Amino acid sequence: MRIGYERKFGAHKINAMVVSERINNQRLRNWIHAVPISNQLPLIYFNTSDTYTDQDNRQTRTGIAGRLNYEYDNKYFIEGLMRRDASFLFSPGNRVGYFPSVSAAWRLTEEGFMKNIVGNGRILSDFKVRGSYGILGDDGEALGLAEFAYYEGYNYNDGIAILDGVAVVGSRDRGVPITNISWLESSITNVGFDFSMLGGRLNGAFDYFIRQRNGLRGRKQDILLPSELGYALPDENINKDKRFGQDFSLSYNDKAGKLSYRIGGNISYSRGQFVSSIPSSSIR
């Protein structure tokens, strides 16, 4: 569901939007494999089957987001966004996350003092500086959290033991439930500028960005558990990392008779850094 509002009065322009979404996925899977005693048998019988799988996988996610844009005289721009998400992967007390962001931009070529410098805009037709900061939430591959990991119980059909010459399929304790894992949060800061020259034929952009991820999945090592227990401490959101760098892109477009063409390229540099983790305990 989406609700929008837009209004322009004088040099002011306001745009607002609210979006709500809900995702429900269900995947049913029934699979059997058998090795018949004869190739002439067209049917699969349970007494000749060696694998049977019956699965009912369900996923649910819900989210709501609101965005507000303000523009003044095609010179000043500001945008704010707030998002609320909930994921089925986390325990009931950790399912909801709130993720805000804000951005602003200033088109200098619309200012009077810049128009006096660049003249009619044949050399520099557009120049805009911008900056943004926001927090994004991730419940996917970066966390690698299994479904219903916050439940106690057993994993069935896990492992085989030979008892009296017979192979017996067993079950295994799932270990300590993971109840204090929540959203992985990425704090992203970006500053840069866009420019257009030669009547819009030459365009470019430069960005400097910093992304820090807070809440990477890890396991505390400063608490020792006896090996007789059979499993270790559950994972938590305890690790952090950072990536920062620059990106520059440049393109040129023009016409040669009836032929239109565009040539462009970009260059990027980034560096990763592991920021912090829970230290291991020292044993003496």
C-alpha positions as a Markdown table, in Angstrom:
| # | Residue | x | y | z |
|---|---|---|---|---|
| 1 | Met | 0.0 | 0.0 | 0.0 |
| 2 | Arg | 1.3 | 3.4 | -0.9 |
| 3 | Ile | 0.0 | 6.9 | 0.0 |
| 4 | Gly | 1.6 | 10.0 | -1.6 |
| 5 | Tyr | 1.2 | 13.8 | -1.3 |
| 6 | Glu | 2.8 | 16.5 | -3.4 |
| 7 | Arg | 2.3 | 20.3 | -3.4 |
| 8 | Lys | 4.1 | 23.2 | -4.9 |
| 9 | Phe | 3.6 | 26.8 | -3.8 |
| 10 | Gly | 5.8 | 29.5 | -5.2 |
| 11 | Ala | 9.5 | 28.4 | -5.0 |
| 12 | His | 8.7 | 25.7 | -2.5 |
| 13 | Lys | 7.9 | 22.1 | -3.3 |
| 14 | Ile | 7.0 | 19.3 | -0.8 |
| 15 | Asn | 6.7 | 15.6 | -1.5 |
| 16 | Ala | 5.7 | 13.0 | 1.0 |
| 17 | Met | 5.0 | 9.3 | 0.8 |
| 18 | Val | 4.2 | 6.4 | 3.1 |
| 19 | Val | 4.6 | 2.8 | 2.0 |
| 20 | Ser | 3.5 | -0.3 | 3.8 |
| 21 | Glu | 4.4 | -3.9 | 2.8 |
| 22 | Arg | 3.9 | -7.4 | 4.1 |
| 23 | Ile | 5.5 | -10.5 | 2.6 |
| 24 | Asn | 4.3 | -14.0 | 3.3 |
| 25 | Asn | 6.0 | -16.9 | 1.6 |
| 26 | Gln | 5.1 | -20.6 | 2.0 |
| 27 | Arg | 7.1 | -23.4 | 0.3 |
| 28 | Leu | 5.8 | -27.0 | 0.4 |
| 29 | Arg | 8.2 | -29.7 | -0.6 |
| 30 | Asn | 7.6 | -33.5 | -0.7 |
| 31 | Trp | 10.3 | -35.7 | -2.0 |
| 32 | Ile | 11.0 | -39.4 | -2.0 |
| 33 | His | 13.9 | -41.4 | -3.4 |
| 34 | Ala | 14.0 | -45.2 | -3.7 |
| 35 | Val | 16.2 | -48.0 | -5.2 |
| 36 | Pro | 13.8 | -50.6 | -6.5 |
| 37 | Ile | 14.8 | -54.2 | -6.5 |
| 38 | Ser | 13.9 | -54.4 | -10.2 |
| 39 | Asn | 13.9 | -51.9 | -13.0 |
| 40 | Gln | 10.6 | -53.4 | -14.1 |
| 41 | Leu | 8.8 | -51.9 | -11.1 |
| 42 | Pro | 7.1 | -48.6 | -12.2 |
| 43 | Leu | 6.2 | -47.6 | -8.6 |
| 44 | Ile | 8.0 | -46.4 | -5.6 |
| 45 | Tyr | 7.4 | -48.4 | -2.4 |
| 46 | Phe | 8.2 | -47.3 | 1.1 |
| 47 | Asn | 10.1 | -50.5 | 1.9 |
| 48 | Thr | 12.5 | -49.7 | -1.0 |
| 49 | Ser | 12.9 | -46.0 | -0.3 |
| 50 | Asp | 16.0 | -44.6 | 1.3 |
| 51 | Thr | 15.1 | -40.9 | 1.6 |
| 52 | Tyr | 11.8 | -39.1 | 2.3 |
| 53 | Thr | 11.5 | -35.4 | 2.9 |
| 54 | Asp | 8.3 | -33.5 | 3.8 |
| 55 | Gln | 8.8 | -29.8 | 4.4 |
| 56 | Asp | 6.6 | -26.8 | 5.0 |
| 57 | Asn | 8.7 | -23.6 | 5.0 |
| 58 | Arg | 7.1 | -20.3 | 5.9 |
| 59 | Gln | 8.6 | -16.8 | 5.9 |
| 60 | Thr | 7.0 | -13.5 | 7.0 |
| 61 | Arg | 8.4 | -10.0 | 6.9 |
| 62 | Thr | 6.6 | -6.7 | 7.4 |
| 63 | Gly | 7.7 | -3.1 | 7.0 |
| 64 | Ile | 6.5 | 0.5 | 6.9 |
| 65 | Ala | 8.4 | 3.5 | 5.6 |
| 66 | Gly | 7.8 | 7.2 | 5.4 |
| 67 | Arg | 9.7 | 9.8 | 3.3 |
| 68 | Leu | 9.5 | 13.6 | 3.2 |
| 69 | Asn | 11.2 | 15.8 | 0.5 |
| 70 | Tyr | 11.6 | 19.5 | 0.5 |
| 71 | Glu | 12.9 | 21.6 | -2.4 |
| 72 | Tyr | 13.3 | 25.4 | -2.6 |
| 73 | Asp | 13.8 | 27.1 | -5.9 |
| 74 | Asn | 15.7 | 24.2 | -7.5 |
| 75 | Lys | 18.6 | 25.1 | -5.3 |
| 76 | Tyr | 18.2 | 23.5 | -1.9 |
| 77 | Phe | 17.1 | 20.0 | -1.3 |
| 78 | Ile | 16.5 | 18.0 | 1.9 |
| 79 | Glu | 15.1 | 14.5 | 2.4 |
| 80 | Gly | 14.2 | 12.5 | 5.5 |
| 81 | Leu | 13.2 | 8.9 | 5.7 |
| 82 | Met | 12.2 | 6.5 | 8.5 |
| 83 | Arg | 11.7 | 2.8 | 8.1 |
| 84 | Arg | 10.4 | 0.2 | 10.5 |
| 85 | Asp | 10.9 | -3.5 | 9.7 |
| 86 | Ala | 10.2 | -6.8 | 11.4 |
| 87 | Ser | 11.6 | -10.2 | 10.4 |
| 88 | Phe | 10.6 | -13.7 | 11.3 |
| 89 | Leu | 14.2 | -14.8 | 11.8 |
| 90 | Phe | 14.7 | -13.1 | 15.1 |
| 91 | Ser | 13.2 | -13.9 | 18.5 |
| 92 | Pro | 9.9 | -12.1 | 19.3 |
| 93 | Gly | 11.7 | -9.4 | 21.4 |
| 94 | Asn | 14.2 | -8.6 | 18.7 |
| 95 | Arg | 12.2 | -8.7 | 15.5 |
| 96 | Val | 11.6 | -4.9 | 15.0 |
| 97 | Gly | 14.2 | -2.5 | 13.8 |
| 98 | Tyr | 14.1 | 1.3 | 13.1 |
| 99 | Phe | 16.3 | 2.7 | 10.4 |
| 100 | Pro | 16.4 | 6.5 | 9.7 |
| 101 | Ser | 18.2 | 8.5 | 7.0 |
| 102 | Val | 18.7 | 12.1 | 6.0 |
| 103 | Ser | 20.2 | 13.7 | 2.9 |
| 104 | Ala | 20.7 | 17.3 | 1.7 |
| 105 | Ala | 22.0 | 18.9 | -1.5 |
| 106 | Trp | 22.9 | 22.4 | -2.8 |
| 107 | Arg | 22.9 | 23.4 | -6.5 |
| 108 | Leu | 25.5 | 26.2 | -6.6 |
| 109 | Thr | 24.9 | 27.0 | -10.2 |
| 110 | Glu | 21.5 | 28.4 | -9.4 |
| 111 | Glu | 23.0 | 31.0 | -7.0 |
| 112 | Gly | 23.4 | 34.5 | -8.3 |
| 113 | Phe | 27.1 | 34.7 | -7.4 |
| 114 | Met | 27.8 | 31.5 | -9.4 |
| 115 | Lys | 25.9 | 32.7 | -12.4 |
| 116 | Asn | 28.1 | 35.8 | -12.5 |
| 117 | Ile | 31.2 | 33.5 | -12.5 |
| 118 | Val | 30.1 | 30.8 | -15.1 |
| 119 | Gly | 28.1 | 33.2 | -17.3 |
| 120 | Asn | 25.7 | 31.5 | -19.7 |
| 121 | Gly | 26.6 | 28.0 | -18.5 |
| 122 | Arg | 28.5 | 26.9 | -21.7 |
| 123 | Ile | 31.5 | 25.8 | -19.6 |
| 124 | Leu | 29.9 | 24.8 | -16.3 |
| 125 | Ser | 26.1 | 24.3 | -16.6 |
| 126 | Asp | 25.4 | 22.4 | -13.4 |
| 127 | Phe | 27.2 | 21.9 | -10.1 |
| 128 | Lys | 25.7 | 20.3 | -7.0 |
| 129 | Val | 27.2 | 19.3 | -3.7 |
| 130 | Arg | 25.4 | 16.7 | -1.5 |
| 131 | Gly | 25.7 | 14.7 | 1.6 |
| 132 | Ser | 23.7 | 11.9 | 3.3 |
| 133 | Tyr | 23.7 | 9.7 | 6.4 |
| 134 | Gly | 21.5 | 6.7 | 7.0 |
| 135 | Ile | 21.1 | 3.4 | 8.8 |
| 136 | Leu | 20.1 | 0.2 | 6.9 |
| 137 | Gly | 19.0 | -3.0 | 8.4 |
| 138 | Asp | 20.0 | -6.5 | 7.2 |
| 139 | Asp | 18.7 | -9.9 | 8.2 |
| 140 | Gly | 20.1 | -11.9 | 5.3 |
| 141 | Glu | 23.3 | -13.6 | 4.3 |
| 142 | Ala | 25.6 | -11.2 | 6.3 |
| 143 | Leu | 24.1 | -12.7 | 9.4 |
| 144 | Gly | 23.6 | -16.2 | 8.1 |
| 145 | Leu | 20.9 | -17.0 | 10.8 |
| 146 | Ala | 18.9 | -20.2 | 10.3 |
| 147 | Glu | 15.2 | -20.1 | 10.5 |
| 148 | Phe | 13.8 | -20.6 | 14.1 |
| 149 | Ala | 17.2 | -20.6 | 15.6 |
| 150 | Tyr | 15.7 | -19.0 | 18.7 |
| 151 | Tyr | 13.8 | -22.3 | 19.5 |
| 152 | Glu | 15.0 | -25.2 | 21.6 |
| 153 | Gly | 14.6 | -28.6 | 20.2 |
| 154 | Tyr | 16.2 | -31.3 | 18.0 |
| 155 | Asn | 17.3 | -31.7 | 14.5 |
| 156 | Tyr | 15.8 | -34.9 | 13.2 |
| 157 | Asn | 17.3 | -37.2 | 10.6 |
| 158 | Asp | 20.8 | -36.0 | 11.6 |
| 159 | Gly | 23.5 | -38.6 | 11.9 |
| 160 | Ile | 23.6 | -42.3 | 11.6 |
| 161 | Ala | 24.6 | -45.0 | 14.2 |
| 162 | Ile | 25.1 | -48.7 | 13.6 |
| 163 | Leu | 23.3 | -50.7 | 16.2 |
| 164 | Asp | 23.5 | -54.5 | 16.0 |
| 165 | Gly | 24.5 | -54.2 | 12.3 |
| 166 | Val | 21.5 | -52.0 | 11.5 |
| 167 | Ala | 21.9 | -48.3 | 10.4 |
| 168 | Val | 19.7 | -46.1 | 12.7 |
| 169 | Val | 19.1 | -42.5 | 11.7 |
| 170 | Gly | 19.3 | -40.3 | 14.8 |
| 171 | Ser | 18.5 | -36.9 | 16.2 |
| 172 | Arg | 20.7 | -34.1 | 17.5 |
| 173 | Asp | 20.2 | -31.5 | 20.2 |
| 174 | Arg | 20.1 | -28.0 | 18.5 |
| 175 | Gly | 22.2 | -26.6 | 21.3 |
| 176 | Val | 21.6 | -23.3 | 23.1 |
| 177 | Pro | 18.9 | -21.2 | 21.3 |
| 178 | Ile | 20.0 | -18.0 | 19.7 |
| 179 | Thr | 17.7 | -15.4 | 21.3 |
| 180 | Asn | 19.8 | -12.2 | 21.4 |
| 181 | Ile | 20.5 | -11.8 | 17.7 |
| 182 | Ser | 18.8 | -8.8 | 16.0 |
| 183 | Trp | 19.2 | -6.7 | 12.9 |
| 184 | Leu | 22.7 | -6.0 | 11.5 |
| 185 | Glu | 22.9 | -2.2 | 11.1 |
| 186 | Ser | 24.9 | -0.5 | 8.5 |
| 187 | Ser | 25.7 | 3.2 | 9.1 |
| 188 | Ile | 26.5 | 4.9 | 5.8 |
| 189 | Thr | 27.9 | 8.4 | 5.3 |
| 190 | Asn | 28.3 | 9.8 | 1.8 |
| 191 | Val | 29.5 | 13.2 | 0.6 |
| 192 | Gly | 30.1 | 14.2 | -3.0 |
| 193 | Phe | 29.3 | 16.4 | -5.9 |
| 194 | Asp | 27.8 | 16.2 | -9.4 |
| 195 | Phe | 28.8 | 18.5 | -12.3 |
| 196 | Ser | 27.8 | 19.0 | -15.9 |
| 197 | Met | 29.9 | 20.9 | -18.5 |
| 198 | Leu | 29.9 | 21.9 | -22.1 |
| 199 | Gly | 26.2 | 22.3 | -22.4 |
| 200 | Gly | 25.4 | 19.0 | -20.7 |
| 201 | Arg | 27.7 | 16.9 | -22.9 |
| 202 | Leu | 30.3 | 16.2 | -20.2 |
| 203 | Asn | 29.0 | 14.9 | -16.9 |
| 204 | Gly | 30.7 | 13.6 | -13.8 |
| 205 | Ala | 30.3 | 12.7 | -10.1 |
| 206 | Phe | 32.6 | 12.2 | -7.1 |
| 207 | Asp | 31.7 | 10.4 | -3.9 |
| 208 | Tyr | 33.4 | 9.7 | -0.6 |
| 209 | Phe | 31.7 | 7.1 | 1.5 |
| 210 | Ile | 32.1 | 5.4 | 4.9 |
| 211 | Arg | 30.1 | 2.3 | 5.8 |
| 212 | Gln | 30.3 | 0.8 | 9.3 |
| 213 | Arg | 28.4 | -2.4 | 10.1 |
| 214 | Asn | 27.4 | -2.8 | 13.7 |
| 215 | Gly | 26.1 | -6.2 | 15.0 |
| 216 | Leu | 28.0 | -8.7 | 12.9 |
| 217 | Arg | 27.4 | -12.2 | 14.2 |
| 218 | Gly | 30.0 | -13.6 | 16.5 |
| 219 | Arg | 30.6 | -15.7 | 19.6 |
| 220 | Lys | 32.0 | -14.6 | 23.0 |
| 221 | Gln | 35.2 | -16.3 | 23.9 |
| 222 | Asp | 35.8 | -14.7 | 27.3 |
| 223 | Ile | 33.5 | -17.3 | 29.0 |
| 224 | Leu | 34.6 | -20.9 | 29.2 |
| 225 | Leu | 32.2 | -23.8 | 29.1 |
| 226 | Pro | 33.2 | -27.4 | 29.9 |
| 227 | Ser | 33.5 | -29.6 | 26.9 |
| 228 | Glu | 31.2 | -32.1 | 28.6 |
| 229 | Leu | 28.4 | -29.8 | 28.0 |
| 230 | Gly | 28.4 | -30.7 | 24.3 |
| 231 | Tyr | 27.9 | -27.2 | 22.8 |
| 232 | Ala | 29.2 | -23.7 | 22.9 |
| 233 | Leu | 27.7 | -20.3 | 23.7 |
| 234 | Pro | 25.2 | -18.9 | 21.3 |
| 235 | Asp | 26.1 | -16.2 | 18.7 |
| 236 | Glu | 25.4 | -12.5 | 19.4 |
| 237 | Asn | 25.7 | -9.2 | 17.6 |
| 238 | Ile | 29.2 | -8.3 | 18.8 |
| 239 | Asn | 31.5 | -7.6 | 15.9 |
| 240 | Lys | 32.0 | -4.5 | 13.8 |
| 241 | Asp | 33.7 | -3.7 | 10.5 |
| 242 | Lys | 34.1 | -0.6 | 8.3 |
| 243 | Arg | 34.6 | 0.1 | 4.6 |
| 244 | Phe | 35.5 | 3.5 | 3.2 |
| 245 | Gly | 36.7 | 4.8 | -0.1 |
| 246 | Gln | 36.1 | 7.1 | -3.1 |
| 247 | Asp | 34.3 | 6.8 | -6.4 |
| 248 | Phe | 34.6 | 9.0 | -9.5 |
| 249 | Ser | 32.7 | 8.7 | -12.8 |
| 250 | Leu | 32.9 | 10.6 | -16.0 |
| 251 | Ser | 30.8 | 10.4 | -19.2 |
| 252 | Tyr | 30.6 | 12.3 | -22.5 |
| 253 | Asn | 27.6 | 12.2 | -24.8 |
| 254 | Asp | 27.1 | 14.0 | -28.2 |
| 255 | Lys | 25.8 | 13.5 | -31.7 |
| 256 | Ala | 27.5 | 13.0 | -35.0 |
| 257 | Gly | 24.9 | 13.6 | -37.6 |
| 258 | Lys | 22.1 | 11.2 | -36.9 |
| 259 | Leu | 24.3 | 9.1 | -34.6 |
| 260 | Ser | 24.1 | 9.6 | -30.8 |
| 261 | Tyr | 26.8 | 8.2 | -28.7 |
| 262 | Arg | 27.9 | 8.1 | -25.1 |
| 263 | Ile | 31.3 | 7.2 | -23.6 |
| 264 | Gly | 31.8 | 6.8 | -19.9 |
| 265 | Gly | 33.9 | 5.2 | -17.2 |
| 266 | Asn | 34.4 | 5.2 | -13.5 |
| 267 | Ile | 37.2 | 4.4 | -11.0 |
| 268 | Ser | 36.7 | 3.3 | -7.4 |
| 269 | Tyr | 38.9 | 2.7 | -4.4 |
| 270 | Ser | 37.8 | 1.2 | -1.1 |
| 271 | Arg | 39.4 | -0.3 | 1.9 |
| 272 | Gly | 38.0 | -2.6 | 4.6 |
| 273 | Gln | 38.8 | -2.6 | 8.3 |
| 274 | Phe | 37.8 | -4.9 | 11.1 |
| 275 | Val | 36.9 | -2.5 | 13.9 |
| 276 | Ser | 36.2 | -4.5 | 17.1 |
| 277 | Ser | 35.3 | -7.9 | 18.5 |
| 278 | Ile | 35.0 | -9.6 | 21.9 |
| 279 | Pro | 38.5 | -10.7 | 22.9 |
| 280 | Ser | 39.3 | -14.2 | 23.8 |
| 281 | Ser | 39.9 | -15.1 | 27.4 |
| 282 | Ser | 43.4 | -16.0 | 28.5 |
| 283 | Ile | 43.9 | -19.3 | 30.2 |
| 284 | Arg | 46.6 | -19.7 | 32.8 |
